[in-house]
Amino acid sequence: MAASNTPFPCFKMAGDNQHDIDIYTEDLRDYCVIQNWYDSSKETEAQRWTRPDKAIACLRVSLPPAARAIIYKYSLGLSDEDQKKPHLVIDALKPVVQLVN
């Protein structure tokens, strides 16, 4: 498989926590659409993540180290199964941003 020239999403903390997570979520979703890992035509958010394993890997590596540390230490309060669902991880991640900024 050829390397993609698609810009990789990056969580940037500019001081406005809500705006930062919203922009990151949008960038992550756009990246996943380009990679065919997200299909907005599906009925539910869970179904839209067509390659949740790849999306989760992308999500984790694109977070700042402090946010990753919280995820690995506390699992965001999610079950092992829910930690594999990007939409649930994103929802659980939103309050964590308040802690790392």
N, C-alpha and C positions, 0 to 999 in steps of 0.2 A: 504494500500500500504506500502510495506517495505521501510525502509530508504535506501537511496543510499549511497554507499561508494565512489562514484565518487568525486574527488576533485572539490570543488566549484571554479569557476574562481574568480580571485582577481586582481584588477587593481593595479599594482605596479609601482610606479614612481621612475625610476632609474636615471633620468637625461637626457635621450635621448627621447624626447617627441614622435617622430615618431615611434621609435622602441617600446616604451612602449605601445602605442595604437595598434600597429600591433600585438604585443604579446597578449595583452588583447583580441583583436578581435578574434584571432585564438583560444585562450583558451575558450572564450565564445561560439564560434561556435562548438568547440569540445565537450564541455559540453552539448550543445543543441542537438548535434548528438546522444550522449549517452542516453539522455533523450527522444529521438524521437521527438524533437521539431524542428529539422532542417533536411532537406532531400536534399542533394546536387544533386540528380538526376533530380530534377525539373528544368523546363526550365528557369524561371526568378528568380532573387533574392527574390522578393516578395513572390513567390510561395514556395520557399525553406523553409521559416519559417512556419512550419506546425502548431506550437503553439505560435504565436507571443505574446499572452498575458503572457504566462509563460516565454518566452525569455525576454520580456521587464521587468518583475518583477525581474528576475535574473540579468539582466543588471543593473538595478537601485540599487539593494542592494549590488552589488559587486563593485560599484564605491567608490572612496574616498569621504568623506563628502563635500569637496569643490566643486567637480564636480557635486555631487547631488544637492547642493544648487543652482548652476547655472542653472541646468536643471529645477528645480522647480520654480525658480524665472523668468527665461526668456523663458522657454519651447523650447530652442534651435532654436527659430524662426520657429518652425513647427506648423502646424495646429493641432487641437485636434486629428483629424483622423491620421495624419502622426506620431504623438507621439506614436501611437500604432504599428508602423512598425519598427521592429528592425534594418533593413538595413538602413532606413532613419535616425534613431536616432544615429546609429554608425557613419554614414557619417557626421552628424551635430556635433557630439561629438568631432571629430578630431581637429577642431580649438580651442575648449574649453580647451583641454589639455594644450595648450600653455598658457592659463590664470592661471591655477591652479598649475603649476610647478614652 
